[in-house]
Amino acid sequence: MTSDTFPKEITGLDNRLISRFGWGLTVAIEPPELEMRVAILLKKASLSGYTLSEAVAFFI
């Protein structure tokens, strides 16, 4: 299950479900930092046969 809220904070959910979801792995997923986004963009462009300069990738 994915959610933008932790299991204990979901309203209207049965207590047994809250307990079960709480047993699973709960992590906050953050967007990647700028350098990682640029690296991903450069890699995807390369795999598609395009050449991007790093300056253009940073601009995008």
N, C-alpha and C positions, 0 to 999 in steps of 0.2 A: 504494500500500500504506500502511496506517496501522498504527501500533504504539506501545506505550508504552515501547519500547526502541529505541535507536539501532541501525542495521543491523550495526555491528561488534560489538555486544554480544549479538546474537541467537545462542543456541547451537543447534547441530544444523542450521545452514543451510550450504548448499554455498558454498565460497569464491567461485565465479563469481557467485552471486546476491548475496552480500554486496558484491562489487565493483560490480555493476550498481545495486543499491539505493543505494550510497554516491554514485553519480554524480548522483542526483536531489536534489531540494530537501529538506533535513532541517530542520524547525523544531519548536520546543517550543510547544505551544499551551496558554496559561494561561487560567484562568477570568477573566472581566471583573471590573473593580473594582466596588465597591458602587454608585457613582454611575451607571455604565454599566448595571448590572443593573436599577436602578430606572428608568432611561430606557427600557430595553427593555420592562419590565413596563408602564409607563405607555403606551407606544406600542401594545403588543399589546392592552391593555385598551381604548384609544381605538378601535382598528380593529375591535374586537368590539362597540362600542357602549356600553361601560361607562365610567363616570367614577370615577377613583380619585384621592383626594388624595395628595399627595406623602408625607405622614406615614404613610398606610396602605401605600403602596408600599414605604417604607423598612421598615415592620414586617414585611411579607410577605417 
